[in-house]
Amino acid sequence: KSRFDIISKNIKQVQNQADYFDDLTHDSVIAGLANTYKEAISSLNFTIKVLGNSEYLRDERVADKIRATLLFGVRSAILWHQLGGHRWHFLFYRSSMVKQVKALSSI
């Protein structure tokens, strides 16, 4: 199975959990996303170093939230690329993207 297949399958399972609990921030949902990150991404040949208070970082719930956030970042980058996005778009269209994010956050 490819990493994309693992991510897709696991996200569908996590969506079922979120529907069951009717809460996207439920600990089980976050843990499922974190597990997806561990299975599909953490074994790649690059390292992401998370800085912070080690007391908090040792807390499994905090670590799960960080892994879920990293998964969303990777997934967003994949979707961006699939829709034709390029690195240089960030340079030239940054202000337009900020306006769109602000408009979305006010909804």
C-alpha positions in Angstrom: 0.0 0.0 0.0 1.2 3.5 -0.8 1.3 6.2 1.9 -1.5 8.0 0.0 -3.7 4.9 0.4 -2.9 4.7 4.1 -3.7 8.3 4.6 -6.9 8.1 2.7 -8.1 4.9 4.4 -7.3 6.2 7.9 -8.9 9.6 7.3 -12.1 7.9 6.3 -12.0 5.9 9.5 -11.3 9.0 11.6 -14.2 10.7 9.8 -16.5 7.9 11.0 -15.2 8.4 14.6 -15.8 12.2 14.3 -19.4 11.5 13.1 -19.9 9.0 16.0 -18.7 11.4 18.6 -20.1 14.5 16.8 -16.9 16.2 17.7 -13.8 16.8 15.5 -11.7 17.5 18.6 -12.6 14.4 20.5 -9.4 12.7 21.9 -10.2 9.5 19.9 -10.4 11.5 16.7 -7.1 13.4 17.4 -5.5 10.1 18.3 -6.6 8.5 15.1 -5.2 11.4 13.1 -1.9 11.2 15.0 -1.7 7.5 14.3 -2.2 8.2 10.6 0.8 10.6 10.8 2.9 7.9 12.6 2.0 5.2 10.1 2.3 7.2 6.9 4.7 10.1 7.4 6.9 9.7 10.4 8.9 7.0 8.7 10.0 9.3 5.8 13.6 10.3 5.5 13.2 13.8 7.0 12.8 15.0 10.5 10.6 17.7 11.9 11.9 19.0 15.2 9.2 20.3 17.6 10.5 22.7 20.2 8.8 23.4 23.4 8.6 22.6 27.1 9.5 18.9 27.3 7.0 18.5 30.2 4.1 19.2 27.8 5.7 17.4 24.8 5.8 14.2 26.8 2.0 14.3 27.4 0.6 11.9 24.8 -2.5 14.1 24.2 -0.3 17.1 23.3 1.9 14.9 21.2 -1.2 13.6 19.4 -2.4 17.1 18.7 1.0 18.0 17.3 1.1 15.0 15.0 -2.5 15.7 13.8 -1.5 19.2 13.0 1.5 18.0 11.1 -0.7 15.6 9.2 -3.0 18.5 8.2 0.0 20.4 7.0 1.3 17.6 4.8 -2.2 16.9 3.5 -2.7 20.5 2.7 0.6 20.6 0.8 -0.5 17.5 -1.2 -3.8 19.0 -2.1 -2.2 22.3 -3.0 0.2 20.5 -5.4 -2.6 18.4 -6.9 -4.6 21.5 -7.6 -1.6 23.1 -9.5 -0.1 25.1 -6.6 3.6 25.9 -6.7 6.0 27.3 -4.2 6.3 30.6 -6.0 2.5 31.1 -5.6 3.2 31.8 -2.0 5.5 34.6 -2.9 3.3 36.3 -5.6 -0.2 35.6 -4.2 0.4 35.8 -0.4 -1.7 38.9 0.2 -4.6 37.4 -1.8 -4.4 34.2 0.2 -4.3 36.1 3.5 -7.5 37.9 2.5 -9.2 34.7 1.6 -8.2 33.1 4.9 -9.6 36.1 6.8 -12.8 35.9 4.8 -13.2 32.2 5.6 -12.4 32.6 9.3 -15.2 35.1 9.6 -17.8 32.6 8.4 
